[in-house]
Amino acid sequence: MYKLFTIEDRVRVPPKYFTMKLQDAVGQILIEKYERMLDRDLGIVLAVDDVEVLSDGIVIPGDGAAYYHVRYKLLCFKPEVNEVFRGEVSEVLDFGILIRMGPVDGLAHLSQITNDFMVYNRRIPALVGRDSNKTVKKGDVVIAKVSTVGMRSNIQNVKIGLTMRPAGLGKLEWIEAYEKGEDKKTTSKKGKSGKGVKKGKK
């Protein structure tokens, strides 16, 4: 999900930066160019770090700027399908929940939260399971899996679909209960009267 890339490139430093220290100027230019940018290969660029100037400046006739060969690191966020992560519920909606994952939120639709039918309770507000009475509300910590990723032109257009239905996912309390066997449904045979059916002797 988080990746660190080391990149070498040539950076153009315009005259307005000549009064700054060279490394600071190059760093500022890279920050303005990359931070919060969405790239299909890199993902969302979160930070620029470890900027190194590797060459003397080159001036091209007719261009008042200087060009430098530099090396720098980019800290990026790129969700991958089937990746499992731990996050916090940032908002509860009548059609699902938003889960904070790094710099963006992913959506777990009602049908992808549990195997139970979830109903939106405006008074809490929370989503409540019709049969299990499981609840999920803002601030709950959950474990979810990425099911779909859509990354378009900018960070506002990132669409991430999540699921919490498979075993081992969901609210931490649900996972603990499942591991202890407390969340597994048991059934017994009943007669019409509601009492257990007794087998007669042959």
C-alpha positions in Angstrom: 0.0 0.0 0.0 2.8 2.4 0.9 5.8 2.4 -1.4 9.1 4.3 -1.5 10.5 5.1 -5.0 14.0 6.4 -5.7 14.1 8.5 -8.9 16.8 10.2 -10.9 15.8 13.1 -13.1 16.8 16.5 -14.5 15.1 19.4 -12.7 14.7 22.9 -14.2 15.4 25.7 -11.6 14.0 29.0 -12.8 15.8 32.3 -11.9 13.3 33.1 -9.1 14.9 30.3 -7.0 18.5 31.5 -7.5 18.5 33.3 -4.1 17.7 30.1 -2.2 20.1 27.3 -1.3 20.2 25.0 -4.3 19.0 21.9 -2.5 16.2 23.8 -0.9 15.2 25.2 -4.2 15.2 21.8 -5.9 13.2 20.3 -3.0 10.6 23.1 -3.2 10.2 22.6 -7.0 9.7 18.8 -6.6 7.2 19.3 -3.7 5.1 21.7 -5.9 5.3 19.2 -8.8 4.6 15.9 -7.1 2.9 16.1 -3.6 -0.8 15.2 -3.8 -0.4 14.2 -7.4 -2.0 11.0 -8.8 0.1 8.9 -11.0 -1.2 5.6 -12.5 2.1 3.8 -11.9 3.2 5.4 -8.6 -0.2 6.0 -7.0 -0.8 9.1 -4.8 2.4 10.9 -4.1 2.5 11.8 -0.4 5.9 13.3 0.2 9.3 14.1 -1.4 12.4 13.3 0.6 16.2 12.9 0.5 16.8 15.3 -2.4 20.4 15.2 -3.7 21.9 17.4 -6.5 24.2 15.2 -8.5 25.7 17.7 -11.0 26.6 21.3 -11.7 23.9 23.4 -13.4 23.6 23.5 -17.1 22.3 26.7 -18.8 20.6 26.3 -22.2 20.9 29.4 -24.5 17.6 31.3 -24.6 16.4 29.8 -21.3 17.3 31.7 -18.2 16.9 28.6 -15.9 19.5 26.2 -14.8 19.1 22.4 -15.2 20.5 19.9 -12.5 20.7 16.2 -12.4 19.1 15.1 -9.1 18.1 12.1 -7.1 15.1 12.0 -4.7 12.6 9.7 -3.1 8.9 9.7 -3.4 6.6 8.2 -0.7 3.5 6.9 -2.5 0.2 5.3 -1.6 -1.2 2.8 -4.1 -3.9 0.3 -2.9 -3.9 -3.1 -4.6 -6.8 -5.5 -5.1 -7.0 -8.2 -2.4 -4.8 -6.2 -0.1 -5.9 -6.4 3.6 -5.6 -3.4 5.9 -6.6 -2.1 9.3 -8.6 1.2 9.2 -11.1 3.4 11.1 -14.7 4.0 10.0 -14.8 7.7 9.1 -18.5 7.9 8.2 -21.6 5.8 8.3 -24.1 6.2 5.4 -27.4 4.6 4.7 -25.8 2.5 1.9 -22.5 1.6 3.6 -19.5 2.8 5.5 -16.4 4.9 4.6 -13.1 3.5 6.0 -10.0 5.7 6.3 -7.1 4.2 4.5 -4.1 6.4 4.3 -4.9 9.7 2.4 -8.3 8.5 1.0 -11.5 6.7 2.1 -12.7 3.4 0.7 -16.3 2.3 0.6 -17.7 -0.9 2.0 -21.3 -1.3 0.7 -24.1 -2.6 2.9 -23.8 -5.9 1.1 -20.1 -6.2 1.8 -20.0 -5.5 5.6 -21.3 -8.8 7.0 -23.3 -11.8 5.8 -26.3 -10.4 7.8 -28.7 -7.8 6.4 -27.6 -4.4 7.7 -30.1 -1.6 8.5 -29.2 2.1 9.0 -30.2 3.4 12.4 -30.2 7.3 12.2 -30.5 7.7 16.0 -27.1 6.2 16.8 -26.1 6.6 13.9 -24.9 3.1 12.9 -25.5 0.1 10.8 -27.2 -2.7 12.7 -27.4 -6.4 11.7 -31.1 -7.5 11.5 -30.4 -11.0 12.9 -27.0 -10.7 14.5 -27.4 -7.3 16.1 -23.9 -6.5 15.0 -23.3 -2.7 14.9 -20.7 -0.6 13.1 -20.4 3.2 13.7 -18.0 6.0 13.2 -14.7 5.5 15.0 -14.8 1.7 14.9 -11.6 0.0 14.0 -12.0 -2.7 11.3 -10.0 -5.0 9.1 -11.1 -4.9 5.4 -9.9 -6.1 2.0 -9.7 -4.1 -1.2 -12.0 -5.5 -3.8 -11.9 -2.8 -6.5 -9.6 0.2 -7.3 -10.4 3.1 -9.7 -7.7 5.7 -10.1 -8.4 8.5 -12.6 -7.1 12.0 -13.2 -6.8 13.3 -9.6 -7.0 12.3 -6.0 -10.7 13.3 -5.8 -11.6 10.7 -8.4 -10.0 7.7 -6.6 -12.7 5.1 -6.0 -11.9 2.1 -3.7 -14.4 -0.7 -3.1 -13.9 -2.7 0.1 -15.3 -5.9 1.6 -15.5 -7.2 5.2 -17.5 -10.4 4.6 -14.8 -13.1 4.5 -13.8 -14.8 7.8 -11.1 -12.9 9.6 -12.4 -9.5 8.5 -14.7 -7.0 10.1 -14.7 -5.2 13.4 -12.0 -6.4 15.8 -14.8 -7.6 18.2 -16.4 -9.7 15.5 -13.1 -11.3 14.5 -12.4 -12.2 18.2 -15.8 -13.7 18.6 -15.5 -15.7 15.5 -12.1 -17.1 16.5 -13.6 -18.1 19.9 -16.5 -19.8 18.1 -19.1 -17.4 19.6 -20.2 -16.1 16.3 -21.0 -19.5 14.7 -24.7 -20.3 14.4 -26.0 -23.6 15.8 -29.2 -25.3 14.8 -31.3 -28.0 16.4 -34.2 -30.1 15.1 -37.6 -28.9 16.4 -41.0 -30.5 16.4 -44.2 -28.6 15.6 -44.6 -27.9 19.3 -41.2 -26.2 19.4 -39.8 -29.0 21.6 -37.0 -31.3 20.6 -38.2 -34.3 18.5 -37.8 -37.6 20.4 -37.3 -40.8 18.5 -39.5 -43.7 19.5 -38.2 -47.2 20.2 -38.6 -49.8 17.5 
